[in-house]
Amino acid sequence: MTAGLNIQIKLWRMSNSDDDSVGGAQITGSPVGLFPARLQAHPTEQLLLQQGLETVRTFTCTTVPGTTTYEIEVYRPKDHQYYGDRFRIIGVRYADHNPRDPRNYAILDVARTVRAHAEQ
């Protein structure tokens, strides 16, 4: 694993399937592959947490190779605090290396909606 990339993520390609019997759209996905990554959380607005509102937690995910889809899932290690959680990709930045360079990587801005005081 590349130095500094301490987790493994599963990339998901999300798509809309046909409507169900009552007309609701069903979102489905298929895994694209497993990639090494690093996930870093951004600070949360404390005032929103104290008011008991839903907040959007944002993270930066650095991954190799520079591929993107619509969602990521923390796949390994199994004792990671976000193991099994999915994050929606909201922004993508690419390194300025040649696309064929093995050092090429993508910096993903990802988000997860968290409900404050959910355990109370």
Buried (B, 14 or more C-beta within 10 A) or exposed (E): EBEEBBBBBBBBEBEEEEEEEEEEEEEEBEEBEEBBBBBEEEEBEEEEEEEEEEBEBBBBBBBBBBBBBBBBBBBBEEEBEBEEEBBBBEEEEEBEEEEEEEEBBBBBBBBBEEEBEEEE
